[in-house]
Amino acid sequence: MIMSYTSYTQFDVEDRLGGKVKIAYLNQPETFNALNRMVLKELKEFMEKCDDDPEVRCIAVSGRGQAFSSGQNIKNATDLVENIDETNIIKKIVRDYYNPMVLSVVKNKKPVIALVNGGAVGAGAMLALICDFAVATESAYFSQAFSAIGLIPDTAGTYYLPRLLGKQMASYLAFTGKKISAAEAKQIGLIADVFKDEDFIQQSENILEEIANKPTKALGLTKRAFLHSYDNSLVEQLEMEAVFQQKAAESKDFAEGIAAFLEKRKPDYIGK
């Protein structure tokens, strides 16, 4: 059963623009918003609920306190080590909790934006990077810290890091776990933008408002087309563009966009 927006235990949900924007604030500051099975389950349910809600036009994820997310809760992980070979427990956790959460973000029909307010480490960094784009405070940082405890990048890290950065830089960051600043993350193409800490809230709200007032169906189709482009040939992608463009042109927002252009006014999109 999908929970209501007010019943999550691992994060708070805040509305913007009368509910057109939903922001999930990870709210376990005592663990620097570490990830566990419950938060992954709830994030998946939250994403699915937003996906199905016609009033939601944009989704965001951020953190309370000093961190965005410190990644997998290490205390929980150490409790599993004793029986790790017999039960395949790590594989089960990745398959049953991490992977479904990733797909709920990546395949969501709504734009999903990461507002990185502090440190983003390991799976916490990947939670930001699987979003459609991420913006961060100047004081934020990113680290692919998996190798420090003998693990590989998960949460789609082995899929997205080479695509975002190329093999060389992806391997460098994954092998070393180097901590990089938000400014460097922007420079290498890992995130979209960086704002001064004191300006971050206002700048983030401006971005969310802009996205929420765009033609949501067209953005969702763009998102799907980008995802398929990783695997399609050029010919396949061109055909997909033709099909998706037809779908976009059948939307009410396309009609509104054309009318606004002809009438020389700002369009009033409704996301349908």
Backbone as CSV, one residue per row, in Angstrom:
resi,resn,N_x,N_y,N_z,CA_x,CA_y,CA_z,C_x,C_y,C_z
1,MET,0.846,-1.198,0.000,0.000,0.000,0.000,0.880,1.246,0.000
2,ILE,0.614,2.187,-0.900,1.401,3.412,-0.973,0.974,4.363,0.140
3,MET,1.955,4.917,0.846,1.687,5.756,1.997,1.240,7.147,1.565
4,SER,0.610,7.873,2.501,0.291,9.269,2.247,1.561,10.100,2.368
5,TYR,1.512,11.328,1.893,2.691,12.178,1.905,3.135,12.544,3.319
6,THR,2.263,12.363,4.298,2.598,12.765,5.680,2.979,11.602,6.580
7,SER,3.008,10.391,6.044,3.187,9.222,6.910,4.560,8.554,6.811
8,TYR,5.507,9.196,6.118,6.838,8.609,6.025,7.599,8.820,7.322
9,THR,8.440,7.861,7.676,9.166,7.926,8.943,10.606,8.381,8.790
10,GLN,11.168,8.269,7.580,12.587,8.538,7.369,12.861,9.902,6.741
11,PHE,11.837,10.559,6.268,12.011,11.881,5.677,10.714,12.675,5.798
12,ASP,10.864,13.991,5.698,9.713,14.891,5.694,9.404,15.281,4.260
13,VAL,8.140,15.486,3.976,7.728,15.944,2.656,7.160,17.351,2.778
14,GLU,7.711,18.264,1.992,7.222,19.641,1.968,6.667,19.966,0.587
15,ASP,5.604,20.763,0.585,4.974,21.207,-0.654,5.481,22.586,-1.046
16,ARG,5.563,22.813,-2.341,5.792,24.136,-2.893,4.780,24.358,-4.006
17,LEU,4.435,25.604,-4.245,3.532,25.973,-5.342,2.218,25.204,-5.269
18,GLY,1.650,25.165,-4.086,0.353,24.525,-3.926,0.341,23.045,-4.206
19,GLY,1.473,22.384,-4.013,1.548,20.939,-4.221,2.107,20.525,-5.559
20,LYS,2.408,21.485,-6.431,3.000,21.129,-7.723,4.420,20.591,-7.543
21,VAL,5.082,21.016,-6.481,6.426,20.534,-6.160,6.376,19.795,-4.833
22,LYS,6.948,18.590,-4.802,7.089,17.813,-3.572,8.578,17.622,-3.296
23,ILE,9.021,17.999,-2.089,10.421,17.841,-1.702,10.507,16.862,-0.541
24,ALA,11.275,15.788,-0.729,11.540,14.836,0.351,12.860,15.226,1.016
25,TYR,12.786,15.601,2.291,13.981,15.958,3.063,14.372,14.776,3.939
26,LEU,15.471,14.089,3.589,15.970,13.029,4.460,16.196,13.626,5.845
27,ASN,15.677,12.950,6.869,15.643,13.578,8.189,16.140,12.639,9.281
28,GLN,17.370,12.156,9.116,18.047,11.373,10.146,19.422,12.006,10.386
29,PRO,19.457,13.264,10.871,20.731,13.982,10.972,21.744,13.332,11.904
30,GLU,21.274,12.531,12.850,22.202,11.866,13.771,23.066,10.835,13.053
31,THR,22.632,10.332,11.905,23.432,9.412,11.094,23.883,10.077,9.792
32,PHE,23.772,11.395,9.727,24.063,12.140,8.485,23.231,11.592,7.328
33,ASN,21.960,11.305,7.670,20.996,10.817,6.668,21.485,9.566,5.950
34,ALA,22.043,8.640,6.747,22.474,7.355,6.192,21.267,6.595,5.638
35,LEU,21.547,5.729,4.678,20.493,4.955,4.032,20.326,3.596,4.700
36,ASN,19.097,3.155,4.773,18.782,1.821,5.280,17.595,1.288,4.494
37,ARG,17.194,0.088,4.801,16.123,-0.517,4.022,14.817,0.261,4.111
38,MET,14.525,0.818,5.276,13.269,1.549,5.431,13.244,2.823,4.599
39,VAL,14.337,3.593,4.619,14.333,4.838,3.839,14.288,4.533,2.342
40,LEU,14.956,3.471,1.899,14.909,3.096,0.490,13.502,2.675,0.084
41,LYS,12.846,1.916,0.931,11.465,1.492,0.673,10.538,2.696,0.603
42,GLU,10.696,3.606,1.571,9.819,4.770,1.603,10.083,5.720,0.434
43,LEU,11.353,5.882,0.057,11.657,6.732,-1.094,11.021,6.172,-2.364
44,LYS,11.103,4.862,-2.539,10.455,4.232,-3.699,8.956,4.520,-3.688
45,GLU,8.308,4.332,-2.542,6.868,4.566,-2.447,6.525,6.036,-2.708
46,PHE,7.361,6.936,-2.190,7.155,8.368,-2.408,7.259,8.709,-3.888
47,MET,8.295,8.198,-4.551,8.473,8.466,-5.980,7.301,7.934,-6.796
48,GLU,6.840,6.750,-6.465,5.721,6.162,-7.192,4.437,6.954,-6.973
49,LYS,4.231,7.434,-5.755,3.040,8.226,-5.463,3.060,9.537,-6.243
50,CYS,4.234,10.196,-6.262,4.369,11.438,-7.032,4.168,11.183,-8.522
51,ASP,4.691,10.068,-9.008,4.571,9.708,-10.421,3.100,9.597,-10.825
52,ASP,2.289,9.036,-9.932,0.879,8.797,-10.229,-0.019,9.992,-9.928
53,ASP,0.508,10.993,-9.220,-0.293,12.136,-8.782,-0.318,13.194,-9.886
54,PRO,-1.468,13.450,-10.512,-1.517,14.409,-11.619,-1.233,15.844,-11.197
55,GLU,-1.324,16.133,-9.909,-1.063,17.492,-9.430,0.426,17.778,-9.274
56,VAL,1.250,16.725,-9.173,2.686,16.902,-8.970,3.365,17.131,-10.309
57,ARG,4.148,18.194,-10.393,4.839,18.554,-11.636,6.353,18.440,-11.514
58,CYS,6.855,18.377,-10.289,8.303,18.298,-10.065,8.555,17.698,-8.692
59,ILE,9.600,16.869,-8.593,9.967,16.190,-7.348,11.404,16.566,-7.002
60,ALA,11.691,16.708,-5.716,13.064,16.996,-5.296,13.416,16.161,-4.075
61,VAL,14.727,15.922,-3.908,15.253,15.208,-2.738,16.362,16.056,-2.138
62,SER,16.328,16.228,-0.825,17.374,16.975,-0.127,17.579,16.352,1.245
63,GLY,18.370,17.011,2.090,18.659,16.470,3.414,18.546,17.525,4.491
64,ARG,18.214,17.087,5.688,18.241,17.956,6.859,19.619,17.870,7.504
65,GLY,20.014,18.923,8.182,21.274,18.895,8.906,22.457,19.192,8.014
66,GLN,23.612,18.627,8.355,24.869,18.960,7.703,25.120,18.159,6.424
67,ALA,24.393,17.075,6.221,24.691,16.182,5.101,23.483,15.998,4.196
68,PHE,23.777,15.699,2.941,22.732,15.201,2.040,22.473,13.745,2.400
69,SER,23.495,12.902,2.274,23.410,11.513,2.733,24.801,10.911,2.804
70,SER,25.074,10.234,3.909,26.369,9.576,4.102,26.414,8.183,3.501
71,GLY,25.351,7.783,2.789,25.341,6.471,2.159,24.821,5.384,3.076
72,GLN,25.097,4.149,2.726,24.617,3.008,3.492,25.033,3.114,4.952
73,ASN,24.086,2.870,5.847,24.366,2.870,7.277,25.342,1.737,7.594
74,ILE,26.587,2.098,7.949,27.635,1.094,8.160,27.328,0.205,9.350
75,LYS,26.699,0.744,10.383,26.342,-0.082,11.533,25.403,-1.201,11.112
76,ASN,24.425,-0.878,10.279,23.533,-1.921,9.775,24.304,-2.957,8.970
77,ALA,25.272,-2.486,8.167,26.043,-3.395,7.320,26.905,-4.340,8.145
78,THR,27.541,-3.824,9.198,28.402,-4.685,10.010,27.604,-5.776,10.706
79,ASP,26.352,-5.514,11.014,25.508,-6.537,11.629,25.246,-7.708,10.679
80,LEU,25.465,-7.495,9.369,25.175,-8.522,8.374,26.379,-9.399,8.044
81,VAL,27.580,-8.921,8.377,28.801,-9.557,7.895,28.924,-11.005,8.353
82,GLU,28.510,-11.303,9.558,28.700,-12.637,10.129,28.057,-13.734,9.279
83,ASN,26.893,-13.424,8.697,26.176,-14.444,7.921,26.151,-14.145,6.420
84,ILE,27.096,-13.340,5.986,27.009,-12.793,4.627,27.109,-13.881,3.547
85,ASP,27.958,-14.888,3.747,28.136,-15.912,2.724,26.937,-16.846,2.633
86,GLU,26.382,-17.183,3.787,25.311,-18.163,3.806,24.000,-17.624,3.255
87,THR,23.748,-16.340,3.412,22.422,-15.807,3.111,22.361,-14.950,1.852
88,ASN,23.518,-14.603,1.261,23.525,-13.673,0.124,22.761,-12.385,0.448
89,ILE,22.900,-11.937,1.698,22.066,-10.844,2.175,22.321,-9.538,1.435
90,ILE,23.576,-9.265,1.093,23.881,-8.006,0.403,23.212,-7.988,-0.969
91,LYS,23.299,-9.100,-1.686,22.643,-9.187,-2.995,21.144,-8.956,-2.861
92,LYS,20.555,-9.513,-1.825,19.117,-9.344,-1.621,18.767,-7.888,-1.328
93,ILE,19.592,-7.231,-0.506,19.321,-5.827,-0.182,19.435,-4.956,-1.428
94,VAL,20.486,-5.191,-2.226,20.660,-4.403,-3.450,19.488,-4.648,-4.401
95,ARG,19.121,-5.906,-4.585,18.037,-6.240,-5.512,16.675,-5.751,-5.024
96,ASP,16.414,-5.908,-3.727,15.066,-5.682,-3.206,14.815,-4.244,-2.756
97,TYR,15.895,-3.499,-2.457,15.704,-2.153,-1.919,16.382,-1.072,-2.759
98,TYR,17.667,-1.221,-3.032,18.367,-0.188,-3.803,17.857,-0.127,-5.251
99,ASN,17.822,-1.257,-5.918,17.457,-1.253,-7.341,16.040,-0.733,-7.595
100,PRO,15.029,-1.163,-6.819,13.690,-0.607,-7.043,13.629,0.902,-6.787
101,MET,14.370,1.387,-5.793,14.385,2.830,-5.547,14.992,3.573,-6.735
102,VAL,16.108,3.049,-7.266,16.743,3.675,-8.430,15.749,3.770,-9.585
103,LEU,15.066,2.681,-9.894,14.145,2.670,-11.026,12.964,3.607,-10.805
104,SER,12.537,3.780,-9.554,11.423,4.696,-9.275,11.809,6.140,-9.546
105,VAL,13.098,6.456,-9.473,13.597,7.793,-9.793,13.819,7.925,-11.295
106,VAL,14.567,6.981,-11.846,14.999,7.076,-13.241,13.821,6.979,-14.204
107,LYS,12.848,6.134,-13.907,11.711,5.933,-14.801,10.511,6.805,-14.456
108,ASN,10.664,7.663,-13.473,9.571,8.548,-13.087,9.195,9.469,-14.240
109,LYS,7.907,9.696,-14.441,7.461,10.578,-15.527,7.661,12.056,-15.170
110,LYS,7.931,12.344,-13.913,8.127,13.723,-13.478,9.630,14.012,-13.334
111,PRO,10.038,15.255,-13.538,11.444,15.607,-13.271,11.774,15.389,-11.795
112,VAL,12.938,14.798,-11.534,13.405,14.572,-10.159,14.741,15.293,-9.996
113,ILE,14.791,16.243,-9.056,15.958,17.100,-8.878,16.578,16.834,-7.514
114,ALA,17.902,16.710,-7.461,18.614,16.572,-6.193,19.092,17.944,-5.733
115,LEU,18.755,18.300,-4.500,19.212,19.544,-3.876,20.233,19.143,-2.815
116,VAL,21.503,19.157,-3.194,22.557,18.586,-2.344,23.043,19.661,-1.378
117,ASN,22.616,19.534,-0.136,22.857,20.551,0.885,24.132,20.309,1.689
118,GLY,24.802,19.177,1.478,26.002,18.854,2.253,26.674,17.631,1.658
119,GLY,27.435,16.925,2.485,28.173,15.768,2.012,27.271,14.711,1.386
120,ALA,27.734,14.145,0.262,27.023,13.068,-0.435,28.041,11.969,-0.693
121,VAL,27.909,10.855,0.008,28.952,9.830,0.036,28.381,8.481,-0.380
122,GLY,29.145,7.740,-1.194,28.748,6.390,-1.569,27.384,6.361,-2.220
123,ALA,26.494,5.505,-1.684,25.140,5.417,-2.215,24.398,6.735,-2.055
124,GLY,24.795,7.541,-1.072,24.200,8.868,-0.916,24.558,9.780,-2.071
125,ALA,25.792,9.683,-2.551,26.181,10.442,-3.738,25.399,9.968,-4.947
126,MET,25.248,8.658,-5.081,24.521,8.131,-6.229,23.030,8.461,-6.156
127,LEU,22.470,8.580,-4.968,21.084,9.023,-4.864,20.911,10.376,-5.539
128,ALA,21.889,11.255,-5.374,21.842,12.559,-6.046,22.054,12.414,-7.549
129,LEU,22.964,11.545,-7.945,23.382,11.490,-9.344,22.437,10.715,-10.249
130,ILE,21.552,9.897,-9.678,20.540,9.231,-10.501,19.377,10.163,-10.808
131,CYS,19.293,11.283,-10.104,18.245,12.258,-10.395,18.507,12.891,-11.759
132,ASP,17.516,13.562,-12.302,17.667,14.143,-13.632,18.779,15.178,-13.660
133,PHE,18.914,15.940,-12.617,20.113,16.738,-12.406,20.211,17.099,-10.939
134,ALA,21.412,17.505,-10.542,21.678,17.866,-9.152,22.272,19.261,-9.095
135,VAL,21.846,20.024,-8.094,22.492,21.288,-7.760,22.958,21.179,-6.312
136,ALA,23.992,21.942,-5.966,24.605,21.773,-4.650,25.050,23.100,-4.062
137,THR,25.198,23.109,-2.755,25.804,24.239,-2.061,27.317,24.197,-2.279
138,GLU,27.964,25.355,-2.137,29.419,25.407,-2.269,30.114,24.497,-1.266
139,SER,29.532,24.336,-0.084,30.174,23.533,0.958,29.923,22.036,0.805
140,ALA,29.095,21.644,-0.142,28.818,20.221,-0.356,30.027,19.537,-0.989
141,TYR,30.071,18.213,-0.858,31.117,17.427,-1.503,30.566,16.061,-1.862
142,PHE,31.304,15.364,-2.716,30.892,14.056,-3.217,32.044,13.078,-3.088
143,SER,31.737,11.844,-2.710,32.768,10.808,-2.627,32.171,9.456,-2.971
144,GLN,32.826,8.761,-3.888,32.464,7.378,-4.207,33.257,6.470,-3.266
145,ALA,32.795,6.394,-2.027,33.593,5.784,-0.956,33.465,4.265,-0.870
146,PHE,32.876,3.637,-1.859,32.625,2.194,-1.794,33.909,1.387,-1.586
147,SER,34.982,1.762,-2.314,36.214,0.970,-2.243,36.843,1.008,-0.866
148,ALA,36.516,2.017,-0.071,37.098,2.130,1.273,36.652,0.992,2.179
149,ILE,35.513,0.363,1.863,35.059,-0.773,2.666,34.956,-2.035,1.812
150,GLY,35.662,-2.053,0.681,35.751,-3.261,-0.120,34.534,-3.576,-0.950
151,LEU,33.804,-2.550,-1.375,32.616,-2.762,-2.193,32.745,-2.046,-3.529
152,ILE,31.817,-2.337,-4.430,31.768,-1.667,-5.729,30.676,-0.583,-5.678
153,PRO,30.718,0.384,-6.577,29.624,1.355,-6.636,28.311,0.660,-6.987
154,ASP,27.295,0.905,-6.158,25.955,0.415,-6.483,25.034,1.617,-6.629
155,THR,23.733,1.424,-6.466,22.767,2.505,-6.672,22.962,3.095,-8.071
156,ALA,23.235,2.216,-9.035,23.464,2.541,-10.453,24.776,3.268,-10.688
157,GLY,25.702,3.184,-9.741,26.994,3.845,-9.916,27.787,3.321,-11.098
158,THR,27.776,2.014,-11.314,28.548,1.455,-12.431,27.896,1.754,-13.774
159,TYR,26.651,2.181,-13.762,25.956,2.559,-14.996,26.161,4.036,-15.316
160,TYR,25.924,4.891,-14.320,25.910,6.330,-14.586,27.277,6.995,-14.520
161,LEU,28.161,6.549,-13.652,29.452,7.244,-13.538,30.235,7.240,-14.858
162,PRO,30.390,6.099,-15.547,31.106,6.150,-16.829,30.399,7.010,-17.870
163,ARG,29.074,7.057,-17.817,28.327,7.848,-18.787,28.418,9.342,-18.491
164,LEU,28.460,9.688,-17.217,28.584,11.091,-16.843,30.009,11.609,-17.023
165,LEU,30.997,10.748,-16.732,32.369,11.217,-16.610,33.340,10.619,-17.620
166,GLY,32.972,9.521,-18.280,33.930,8.765,-19.067,34.648,7.744,-18.193
167,LYS,35.250,6.733,-18.836,35.866,5.627,-18.106,37.005,6.080,-17.198
168,GLN,37.845,6.984,-17.681,39.016,7.393,-16.903,38.621,8.019,-15.566
169,MET,37.800,9.057,-15.622,37.444,9.753,-14.387,36.547,8.899,-13.503
170,ALA,35.643,8.133,-14.104,34.790,7.250,-13.313,35.638,6.241,-12.544
171,SER,36.623,5.662,-13.215,37.499,4.689,-12.554,38.324,5.358,-11.454
172,TYR,38.817,6.536,-11.751,39.637,7.259,-10.769,38.848,7.522,-9.489
173,LEU,37.644,8.047,-9.632,36.859,8.367,-8.438,36.381,7.104,-7.723
174,ALA,36.026,6.060,-8.486,35.557,4.821,-7.868,36.693,4.079,-7.163
175,PHE,37.868,4.046,-7.790,38.992,3.315,-7.203,39.560,4.025,-5.974
176,THR,39.640,5.358,-6.028,40.279,6.106,-4.934,39.304,6.562,-3.864
177,GLY,38.032,6.734,-4.231,37.073,7.301,-3.291,37.343,8.756,-2.978
178,LYS,38.089,9.431,-3.834,38.478,10.823,-3.600,37.257,11.708,-3.332
179,LYS,37.387,12.563,-2.336,36.340,13.529,-2.030,36.533,14.753,-2.912
180,ILE,35.520,15.114,-3.669,35.630,16.285,-4.536,34.588,17.327,-4.130
181,SER,34.944,18.574,-4.259,34.053,19.670,-3.893,32.919,19.788,-4.901
182,ALA,31.887,20.525,-4.499,30.776,20.766,-5.413,31.247,21.511,-6.656
183,ALA,32.179,22.456,-6.470,32.690,23.218,-7.615,33.400,22.300,-8.602
184,GLU,34.208,21.365,-8.093,34.888,20.427,-8.981,33.896,19.474,-9.627
185,ALA,32.871,19.060,-8.863,31.845,18.175,-9.423,31.136,18.838,-10.599
186,LYS,30.880,20.129,-10.485,30.280,20.850,-11.609,31.256,20.924,-12.784
187,GLN,32.507,21.192,-12.487,33.511,21.359,-13.542,33.659,20.102,-14.393
188,ILE,33.571,18.935,-13.779,33.760,17.689,-14.523,32.447,17.119,-15.065
189,GLY,31.340,17.820,-14.827,30.060,17.392,-15.379,29.288,16.417,-14.529
190,LEU,29.662,16.287,-13.257,28.959,15.359,-12.370,27.629,15.943,-11.914
191,ILE,27.575,17.252,-11.692,26.342,17.931,-11.283,26.119,19.136,-12.184
192,ALA,24.933,19.725,-12.079,24.552,20.796,-13.006,24.996,22.180,-12.552
193,ASP,24.897,22.471,-11.235,25.206,23.834,-10.797,25.537,23.860,-9.319
194,VAL,26.184,24.959,-8.911,26.595,25.178,-7.527,26.197,26.592,-7.134
195,PHE,25.709,26.736,-5.902,25.322,28.050,-5.405,25.953,28.300,-4.037
196,LYS,26.175,29.554,-3.731,26.667,29.912,-2.409,25.695,29.391,-1.352
197,ASP,26.251,28.981,-0.216,25.410,28.396,0.820,24.242,29.292,1.188
198,GLU,24.510,30.595,1.318,23.460,31.517,1.748,22.401,31.755,0.667
199,ASP,22.732,31.422,-0.573,21.780,31.609,-1.681,21.100,30.311,-2.098
200,PHE,21.511,29.196,-1.515,21.105,27.888,-2.039,19.596,27.678,-1.989
201,ILE,18.961,28.019,-0.878,17.518,27.785,-0.751,16.751,28.568,-1.805
202,GLN,17.053,29.848,-1.948,16.334,30.669,-2.910,16.596,30.217,-4.337
203,GLN,17.859,29.936,-4.651,18.196,29.503,-6.014,17.528,28.169,-6.338
204,SER,17.502,27.269,-5.368,16.852,25.969,-5.583,15.365,26.136,-5.816
205,GLU,14.735,26.988,-5.016,13.299,27.211,-5.184,12.997,27.822,-6.545
206,ASN,13.872,28.691,-7.012,13.671,29.275,-8.352,13.696,28.204,-9.432
207,ILE,14.644,27.267,-9.308,14.750,26.183,-10.288,13.515,25.287,-10.247
208,LEU,13.096,24.899,-9.036,11.936,24.024,-8.913,10.685,24.692,-9.458
209,GLU,10.535,25.979,-9.195,9.371,26.699,-9.713,9.392,26.732,-11.239
210,GLU,10.561,26.987,-11.809,10.664,27.020,-13.264,10.302,25.670,-13.872
211,ILE,10.851,24.587,-13.309,10.585,23.245,-13.839,9.111,22.880,-13.675
212,ALA,8.537,23.231,-12.507,7.144,22.875,-12.230,6.170,23.572,-13.163
213,ASN,6.564,24.692,-13.729,5.688,25.440,-14.626,5.957,25.157,-16.100
214,LYS,6.816,24.187,-16.370,7.076,23.757,-17.744,6.035,22.718,-18.178
215,PRO,5.997,22.374,-19.467,5.076,21.328,-19.935,5.549,19.948,-19.470
216,THR,4.954,19.462,-18.407,5.446,18.274,-17.693,5.487,17.035,-18.582
217,LYS,4.484,16.856,-19.429,4.460,15.664,-20.291,5.656,15.667,-21.232
218,ALA,5.975,16.831,-21.793,7.125,16.923,-22.693,8.425,16.643,-21.953
219,LEU,8.530,17.116,-20.710,9.743,16.844,-19.927,9.876,15.354,-19.637
220,GLY,8.751,14.710,-19.328,8.786,13.274,-19.076,9.199,12.482,-20.302
221,LEU,8.710,12.884,-21.466,9.096,12.221,-22.712,10.568,12.466,-23.032
222,THR,11.044,13.672,-22.761,12.465,13.969,-22.945,13.318,13.067,-22.056
223,LYS,12.884,12.916,-20.811,13.596,12.064,-19.853,13.664,10.618,-20.357
224,ARG,12.552,10.102,-20.858,12.521,8.733,-21.384,13.427,8.593,-22.595
225,ALA,13.411,9.592,-23.458,14.243,9.525,-24.661,15.725,9.548,-24.302
226,PHE,16.104,10.380,-23.353,17.497,10.407,-22.902,17.914,9.045,-22.362
227,LEU,17.050,8.420,-21.571,17.379,7.119,-20.981,17.596,6.071,-22.074
228,HIS,16.728,6.042,-23.073,16.859,5.061,-24.158,18.077,5.335,-25.035
229,SER,18.542,6.585,-25.058,19.660,6.941,-25.940,20.941,6.207,-25.568
230,TYR,21.044,5.748,-24.318,22.232,5.008,-23.899,22.383,3.686,-24.656
231,ASP,21.260,3.130,-25.095,21.280,1.802,-25.714,20.862,1.791,-27.173
232,ASN,20.158,2.815,-27.623,19.655,2.835,-29.003,20.751,3.202,-30.004
233,SER,20.573,2.704,-31.220,21.359,3.215,-32.346,20.798,4.576,-32.741
234,LEU,21.518,5.285,-33.612,21.023,6.574,-34.089,19.682,6.417,-34.783
235,VAL,19.550,5.401,-35.640,18.298,5.194,-36.365,17.155,4.920,-35.387
236,GLU,17.405,4.083,-34.381,16.378,3.781,-33.381,15.990,5.029,-32.597
237,GLN,16.984,5.840,-32.277,16.702,7.044,-31.506,15.905,8.056,-32.333
238,LEU,16.230,8.169,-33.606,15.479,9.074,-34.474,14.019,8.657,-34.578
239,GLU,13.784,7.362,-34.659,12.407,6.869,-34.713,11.693,7.151,-33.394
240,MET,12.400,6.984,-32.289,11.797,7.285,-30.994,11.432,8.761,-30.903
241,GLU,12.300,9.621,-31.422,11.997,11.052,-31.413,10.708,11.340,-32.183
242,ALA,10.516,10.675,-33.311,9.301,10.883,-34.096,8.062,10.466,-33.306
243,VAL,8.140,9.297,-32.661,7.004,8.784,-31.883,6.719,9.681,-30.685
244,PHE,7.763,10.031,-29.950,7.577,10.847,-28.750,7.138,12.263,-29.102
245,GLN,7.632,12.787,-30.228,7.224,14.127,-30.629,5.729,14.166,-30.936
246,GLN,5.221,13.087,-31.531,3.786,13.006,-31.779,3.014,13.015,-30.465
247,LYS,3.491,12.234,-29.489,2.840,12.198,-28.175,2.831,13.592,-27.539
248,ALA,3.975,14.281,-27.634,4.062,15.626,-27.060,3.106,16.585,-27.768
249,ALA,3.018,16.464,-29.077,2.174,17.368,-29.860,0.691,17.151,-29.590
250,GLU,0.338,15.991,-29.064,-1.058,15.712,-28.736,-1.454,16.242,-27.361
251,SER,-0.512,16.832,-26.630,-0.789,17.326,-25.280,-1.479,18.689,-25.318
252,LYS,-2.184,18.995,-24.251,-2.814,20.309,-24.115,-1.750,21.398,-23.994
253,ASP,-0.613,21.050,-23.408,0.442,22.046,-23.239,1.046,22.476,-24.574
254,PHE,1.113,21.567,-25.539,1.605,21.968,-26.856,0.666,22.994,-27.487
255,ALA,-0.645,22.728,-27.395,-1.621,23.681,-27.930,-1.500,25.027,-27.237
256,GLU,-1.300,24.996,-25.927,-1.125,26.239,-25.172,0.149,26.962,-25.573
257,GLY,1.218,26.201,-25.793,2.490,26.812,-26.186,2.382,27.521,-27.520
258,ILE,1.712,26.904,-28.470,1.522,27.517,-29.790,0.644,28.765,-29.683
259,ALA,-0.450,28.646,-28.903,-1.351,29.792,-28.740,-0.630,30.962,-28.083
260,ALA,0.169,30.665,-27.056,0.904,31.729,-26.359,1.909,32.396,-27.287
261,PHE,2.558,31.594,-28.122,3.526,32.155,-29.070,2.842,33.109,-30.048
262,LEU,1.713,32.675,-30.592,1.002,33.498,-31.566,0.417,34.755,-30.931
263,GLU,0.017,34.618,-29.670,-0.576,35.763,-28.966,0.465,36.610,-28.235
264,LYS,1.730,36.214,-28.357,2.855,36.942,-27.750,2.664,37.147,-26.247
265,ARG,2.373,36.042,-25.580,2.221,36.060,-24.127,2.945,34.871,-23.510
266,LYS,3.081,34.871,-22.209,3.708,33.767,-21.502,2.748,32.583,-21.430
267,PRO,3.197,31.374,-21.771,2.285,30.222,-21.716,1.931,29.830,-20.285
268,ASP,0.732,29.316,-20.123,0.254,28.830,-18.834,0.067,27.327,-18.942
269,TYR,1.154,26.580,-18.712,1.096,25.128,-18.868,0.412,24.465,-17.672
270,ILE,-0.288,23.374,-17.960,-1.006,22.657,-16.903,-0.445,21.258,-16.671
271,GLY,0.578,20.874,-17.445,1.202,19.572,-17.232,0.443,18.416,-17.845
272,LYS,-0.412,18.708,-18.827,-1.218,17.646,-19.445,-1.163,17.760,-20.959
